[in-house]
């Protein structure tokens, strides 16, 4: 009887240690689904395509300058486009290769020098940048995301409304940045 009891205890311990049927792959799938529902996802896009979408937003809805390869600088594995004095569009790929048509965008930044003569254009540029990354986001949602990102600066978090992008805001001594982070599967 002691042997049977000892065997049953051993079996219970083995099953308890192995998880008794829990599948790590299934758990990962469930976690991914929950993340997708909470934050949303967007399709992967290249630097070339997203800059073109940004330019379409700018050209169709404003009189601002679009991003041009005439004012493109590559620095520290990022693509810097001079939009107007003191305002830059910076595109960070997931993996930098130097090929605009193949590099997949990780995140995009509107980089603004403080006290620039063109700071008055920043809010409009931010809206175009956010909408270029997801056309389904309304102007009201843009305002809410930007306000939430600015409010979250001290906590180091980003704003998200479940549509596949997160908005971050960084305030430095001589510049500030609006970040549009793309969420992929």
C-alpha positions, 0 to 999 in steps of 0.5 A: 500500500505504501508503494502505491501511495508513493507512486501516486505522490510521485505521479502528482509531483511529476504532473505538477512540475510539467504543467499537466497539459499547459502548452507554452505555444498556446499561452504565447498565442493567447498573450499575442491575441490579448496584446493585439486586442489592447494595442492593435497592429499595423502592417509593416511598411518601408521607409519609402512608403511611409514617407510617401504617405506622410507627404501625401497627408501634408500635400493633400491637407496643408501648405506645409513642406513635404519630406524631400530626399533633397533634404535627406541626411543619414545619421546614426542609422536613421533617415533625417528629412529637413522639413522646415528650419528647426523641424525634422522628420526622422525615420528609424528602421527596425534594421538599418541597411541604407535602402529606403525601399527595403528598410522596415520602419520601427518608429518615426519622430518629429524632431523640433528645435525649441524656439524655432521660428517654425514651431507654430507648424508642429501641431499640424505636422504631428497630425499628418505624421500620425495619420500617415501611420494609420489613416483610421485615426481621427483628428480628435483621436490625434489630439487625445493621443498627443495630450496623453503622450505629453501627460505621460512624459514623466512616467516614460510611457506612451499613449495608445488607442488600440489602433496599432501605433503608440505616441511618445513625447520627449522634452529635452533642453533644446528640443522636443520630439513626438514619436510614432511607434509602429506595432507589428505582429 
